[in-house]
Amino acid sequence: MKLPKNSGDSPTLHLCRLCGKVVRNKWHHYRYHNPEYFKCLLCHTIHNRKDHLKAHMKFKHNIDSFSSAQGQD
């Protein structure tokens, strides 16, 4: 359910059907209820965002690119 905008510049607000919270970004809030984890195959650290895993691979293991299907549990 979308809530009406307060002004022309403000983002659209959404009401979460699960918890009743009003949020600006329903996709980010969806991840709160349904977390997704990405695991490093080299050291087994767990990251909650793919971009965090990518940064980890670059800085900790000196690997610039990796398979997008890697480590998703």
C-alpha positions as CSV (number, residue, x, y, z in Angstrom):
1,M,0.0,0.0,0.0
2,K,1.4,3.4,-0.9
3,L,0.7,6.4,1.3
4,P,0.2,9.8,-0.2
5,K,3.1,12.2,-0.6
6,N,3.3,15.2,1.8
7,S,5.0,17.4,-0.8
8,G,6.2,17.2,-4.4
9,D,9.9,16.6,-3.3
10,S,9.4,13.9,-0.7
11,P,9.7,10.2,-1.6
12,T,6.7,7.9,-1.6
13,L,6.1,6.2,1.7
14,H,5.0,2.5,2.0
15,L,3.2,0.7,4.8
16,C,4.8,-2.7,5.6
17,R,2.1,-5.4,5.7
18,L,4.1,-7.5,8.0
19,C,5.0,-5.1,10.8
20,G,3.0,-2.0,10.1
21,K,6.1,0.3,9.8
22,V,6.0,3.2,7.3
23,V,9.2,3.1,5.2
24,R,10.6,5.0,2.3
25,N,12.3,2.1,0.6
26,K,10.2,-1.0,0.7
27,W,12.9,-3.2,-0.9
28,H,15.5,-2.4,1.8
29,H,12.9,-3.0,4.5
30,Y,11.9,-6.3,2.8
31,R,15.5,-7.4,3.5
32,Y,14.9,-6.8,7.2
33,H,12.2,-9.4,7.2
34,N,13.9,-11.8,4.7
35,P,17.7,-11.4,5.1
36,E,20.0,-12.8,2.4
37,Y,23.6,-13.8,3.2
38,F,26.7,-14.0,1.0
39,K,29.6,-16.2,2.2
40,C,33.3,-15.8,1.2
41,L,34.5,-19.1,-0.2
42,L,38.1,-18.3,0.9
43,C,37.7,-17.4,4.6
44,H,34.0,-18.2,5.2
45,T,33.1,-14.7,6.5
46,I,29.4,-13.9,6.0
47,H,28.2,-10.6,4.5
48,N,24.6,-9.4,4.3
49,R,25.1,-7.5,1.1
50,K,26.7,-8.6,-2.2
51,D,28.6,-5.3,-2.5
52,H,30.2,-5.8,0.9
53,L,31.3,-9.3,-0.1
54,K,32.8,-7.8,-3.3
55,A,34.7,-5.1,-1.3
56,H,35.9,-7.8,1.1
57,M,37.2,-9.9,-1.8
58,K,39.0,-7.0,-3.2
59,F,40.7,-5.7,0.0
60,K,41.2,-8.9,2.0
61,H,42.0,-11.4,-0.8
62,N,43.2,-9.0,-3.6
63,I,40.5,-10.3,-6.0
64,D,38.8,-7.7,-8.2
65,S,36.1,-9.8,-9.7
66,F,34.3,-12.9,-8.7
67,S,31.4,-15.1,-9.8
68,S,28.0,-13.5,-9.1
69,A,26.6,-16.9,-8.1
70,Q,29.3,-17.4,-5.5
71,G,28.5,-17.9,-1.8
72,Q,24.8,-17.1,-1.8
73,D,23.1,-19.1,1.0
